[in-house]
Amino acid sequence: MPKDTNPMGTIFGGIILSYIDQAGVVEAHRHTDRKLVTVAMHEVKFIAPVFVGDLVSFYTETMRLGRTSITVKVTVDARRGTPPHENVRVTQAEVVYVGIDSPGHAIPVKDDQEGPEGVLKAAQPGRVPKTPLPEGPWSA
């Protein structure tokens, strides 16, 4: 049994969460060079399992640029490794990152911030269509 799987042959959810965090911070760093930390990961529902052999893709979209934070939506899809090789939505999450200084205090993510509190500028258009999360066999 590979180290990132359970006895049912699916990838541990915590592994997927780790990759969501990594994909999200790459997107967030498109907007700042500041050191970023993860402060929140909003509701993650696993709606389909990831099996050993699946090709997993992580798509990101900046949802909000705040004064000290950046919110990124991460969508996770899997292409099944066995025929008919269907594509399935695994999960979706919004992750909030905050810019910090050396002692760990929140700082603005940009030097040239203008406008009211919490407003920077519109996020760049996303590369992933905004679609509702489909219901899956593991839905509550």
Secondary structure as UniProt FT lines:
FT   TURN            3..4
FT   TURN            7..8
FT   STRAND          10..11
FT   HELIX           13..28
FT   TURN            29..30
FT   STRAND          35..42
FT   TURN            52..53
FT   STRAND          55..65
FT   STRAND          69..79
FT   TURN            83..84
FT   STRAND          87..100
FT   TURN            102..103
FT   TURN            111..112
FT   TURN            117..118
FT   TURN            137..138
//
